[in-house]
């Protein structure tokens, strides 16, 4: 599996993390899967999300039924670019994206499966004139 982030999505993930610092940020990732490829084309701010030093969360029961939600992205102000045990115990969707301080480049973004293993990922140009499904 490879995860491809549209450039605007990767920039939104980094920007959200930087704005929340020193607290954690959290976003939902919207996209599509086709074969061995997942393309993330949008981020959504989860309703009633909480952000703190060392945690971020949202009430899952508040989310509408949406099969386009591929997973979550959250930040690690500590700089650790790997999921914690708590992260893995609260895995949501198909992919977990973590962005690590200093949130300065795409190298500060990592994608992981539900076992905590890294998933290959890349940033791709935005699709011009994309029409939402």
C-alpha positions, 0 to 999 in steps of 0.5 A, a space after each residue: 500500500 502507498 498513501 499519496 497526499 495531495 499537496 494541499 492536504 500535506 500543507 494543511 496537516 503541517 499547518 494545523 500542527 504548527 498552529 496547535 503547537 505546543 498542543 496536539 492537533 487532530 484531523 480526519 483524512 478523506 480520500 479513496 482507495 484503488 488497488 494498492 493506492 490510497 489518495 488523500 484529497 481532503 482534511 476535515 476538522 472533527 466535531 468537538 475535538 479536544 487538544 492538549 499537551 500530549 493528547 488530542 481526541 474527538 468523540 467518534 459517535 459524533 461523526 456521520 457515516 462516511 466511507 471516504 474517511 480513511 483515517 486520522 492525522 495528528 501531531 506529536 509536539 515531542 518530535 517522535 515520528 512514530 505511534 505510541 501505544 495509546 495511538 495504536 489502541 485508538 486507531 481509526 480508519 485505515 491509516 494513521 498519519 503523524 506529523 512531528 515537531 518542527 513541522 517544517 517539511 514533508 519529511 516530518 510526516 509519517 504514515 502508519 498501519 494499525 500495527 504501527 508499521 510505516 506505510 510508504 507515502 508521497 506528496 503529489 500535486 493537487 488535482 486541478 478542478 477536482 469535483 467532490 464525489 
